[in-house]
Amino acid sequence: MLAKACPELHSLDIQHSLVESTAVVNFLEEAGPRMRKLWLTYSSQTTAILGALLGGCCPRLQVLEALQKGCPQLQVPATPPSHLGRGVTPGPGFPSLEELCLAGSTCNFVSNEALGRLLHGSPNLRLLDLRGCARVTPAGLRDLPCQELEQLHLGLYGTSDRLTLAKEGSHLLTQKWRHTLRELDLSGQGFSEKDLEQALAAFSATPGGSPPALCSVNLRGTRVPPSTVSSVISSCPGLLYLNLESCRCLPRGLKRAYRGQEEVQWCLEQLLTSLPSSS
């Protein structure tokens, strides 16, 4: 009734809602072709909704936010459920999707495979928020079809088992999106010093002489070395936010967040002073 009575309805927010998934699926089958934005909180019922989405019921979706609550397992069906249509061929995906948020407060089990099924048909993605998604790797992100990502959030918060985190491959991310990235969050990731150095060096060499678009970098809790931080600041004149809290490789007194160009430049001056003359 809602779908038929509201022909101009383009957005649906069912975060923390008790509405059953069958009702949501029925609604999307009716109103899906005109839906642009969908917000939901992941629960045991969300798999059916994601299955409907993958089946192609919302081809014009631009924003999809499925916030994780606790540590649930995100199960993305390989093929659309049988009641959504015959055949087992993958759905068209979301060709108009610009924002995808699967962030979790602690941890979740979003995998490279699940992400690939969601985004295989989304070349126009601009924002990807995977905070807490410890199973997603740089190799999995490299294979995504989007070429002009502007915001990438991969921060890990409260992850206790750092032994399982990726130790290398961060350069795959920066090399793929160095021309378009404006915000990069790698906080809590387990990349080595050398790997982070290679990754962030991508912003130092931009063809044509145009400076990187990067304006926000979160490296909280990483092993980023001082020389790499100073190189990033020097190469990115538009950098307005830099989080270096709990970075074990940096000198004392510099492990904090910097906001605004003045504070970021002050950090650069302190780093250059502390670095050996050979650097």
N, C-alpha and C positions, 0 to 999 in steps of 0.2 A: 504493500500500500504506500509506503514512504517513497519507494523508487518511482512509482507512477504519479504520485501527488506532487513531487518536487522535481520537475524536469530540469531545473537550473542547478540542482545540487551537484557539485563537482568535487567535494571533499568529504571524507568520513573519518572521524576520530573516535575510536573505540578502545582507547587505552584504559586499562583497569576496569573494563566493562564486563558485566556478567552475561551479556548476550551470547547465546550459543552459536557455535561456528556454522551450523546448518542455516541459521537465519541470515548470517552475514554472507554466506555463499549464495543463498537465494537472492539477496539484495544485489550482490555484485553481478550475478547473471543478468539481472534486469537493468541495473544502472551502470554497470562496468564500462561500457563504451564511452561514457562521458566523464568518468572519474579521472581526476588529475592528481589528487593527494590522498594518501591513506596512512593513518597512524594507528598502531595497535601494540599491545603489550604481549610479548610471547608467552604462551601457556601451552598446555597439552592439546588445546583445540586449534592452535594456530596452523598446524600442519595442513589441515583441510583447506584453510583459507589460502595458504601459499600454493597449494595444489591448484586451486581455482585460478589464482593469478598466473601461474605458469601455463595454465591451459589457454590463456589468451583472452580472459574476460575483461581485462583492463588494458587494452593496447595503447591508450594515451596517457598512462600513468607517468607523472613527472617526479613525484616524491613518495618514497616508501620508507616508513620508519617502523621497525619491529623491535622495540626496546626489550632487552633481556631482563628478566627478573630472577635474581638468584643465579643458579647454575643449571638451567635447563638444557636439554639437547635439542638443537635446531635441526629438525628433520625435513629436508627439502625433497619432495618426491621426484623420482627420476622421470616419471611420466604423469600426465594429468590423471586424476581419478576417473574411473570408468563412467561415473554418472555425469561427467562434464562433457562427454563426447566420445565418439568411437575412434579407434586407432590408437597407436602408441607413439606417434611421431612427436618430438618435442614441440612445445608451444613457440609462438613467435617472440616470446620475451617481452621486453619493455623498451621499444625503440625511442620513446620520448623521455625515458627516465633520466633525471638530472641529479637526484639526491637519493642515496640509500644509507640508512642508519640501522645498524644491527648491534649497537653498543650495549655493553653489559656492565653492571656495577662492580662485579668481582671477576667472574670467568664464565665462559660458555664453550660450546663445542661446534661453532661454525667452522667448517673445513674449506679447503680450496675447492673441493668438488661441489659443495653446496653453493659457494659463491659463484662458481662458474655457471651453474644452472640458472641462477638468478640473473646474471648479467651478460649472458652470452649474446644477447641482442640489444645491448645498451651502449652504443658508441658515443652518446652525448652526455655521459655521466660527468658531473662537475664536482660533486661532493661524495666522499666515501668514508663513513664513520664506522670503524671496526674496533673501537676501544674494548679491550677485554677479550678479543678473539685471538687467543694464543696459538691456535692451530693453523691460522692463515699464515702462509709463508710468502716471502718476496717472489719466489718462483711462480706461485699461484697467481699473484697480483700482476706479474709481468704478462701473463697470457690473456688478461682481460682486453676486450676490444676498444675500450675508451682510450683516446689518445690525448685528450686535453683536460685531464683532471686538475682541479684547482685546489681542492682541500682533501688531504689524506690524514686520517686520524687512526693511528695504530697503537696508541698508548695502552700499557698494561698496568693495572692498579690492583694491588693485593694479591698478585700471583706469587704463590709460595714456592713452587717448584721451578726454579730458574734453569735447572738442568735440561728441561725439555724445550727451552726456547731456542729459536734459530740463532746461530752464532755468526752466520755469514749470509751475504746476498743482498744487503741493504742497497748496494749500488744499482741493483736491477730496478729499484723504484725511482731513484733520482735520475738515472739515465733515461728512463722512459718518459718521465714527466718534468724534467728540469726546466723546460721552456714555459710551462704553464702553472706549476705549483706555486700557490700563494701561502698556504698553510701546511706545515708538516709536523706531525706529532709522532715521535718515536720513543716517548717516555717509557721507562721500565723494560725496554727491549734488551736482549742479551748479546747484541752484536759486539764484536771485538773492537779494540782501538783501531787496528789496521783497516777493518771493514768499514767502520764509520768514516775514517779518513778518506777512503776511496769513494764512498757514497757522497759525502758532502763536497768533495772536489769537483763533482759534476757542475756545481753552481759557479765555479771559478772560470769555466771555459764555455762561454756562450757565443756561438758563431754570429758574425755581424756586428759584434761589439755592443749589442743591447744588453743591459744589466738584467739579472734574473728578477722574476716577479715576486720572489719570496719575501714575505713580510712578517711571518710568524713561524718560529721554530721551537718545539718543545723537546728538549733532550734530557729531561729530568731522570736521574737515576741510571744514566748510561755511562759507558766507558769512554766518552769522547775526550780526546787529548786537547791540551791548550792550543797547540799550533793549528789544529783543525777549526776550533772555534774562532780564532782570530782570522783565519782565512775566509770563513763564511761571512763574518761581519764586514770584512774589507771588500768582499765581492758582491755583497747585497746591500746597496745603499738605501733600499726601501725597508730594511728590517726594523720593525717597531716592537716586536716582542721576542724575547729569548729567555727560555727557562733552563737554568743550569743547576737547579737544586739537586743535592745529593749526587753530584757527578764526582766520583771518587778520584779521578785523574787530575782534577783542577786544584789550583792553590786555594788555601783557606781564605775566606773573605770574599771569594768570587762565586761561591756556590749558592746562587739565589736567582730569582726571576728579575729580568730587566724589562721595563716598560717605557716605551718612548725612545726616540732617536738619541736623545741626550744620554740616557742611562746606558743604552747599547754601546754608544761610542766611548763612554767612560770605561766600560768593561774591556773594550778593545785596547785602550791605552794601558790599563793595568796588566792585561795579558802580554802585550808587547814588552812591557817593562820586566815582567817575570821570566820571559823566554830567554834561553841562552843566545848569545850574540850570533852564533852560527846559524840559528834559525831565522 
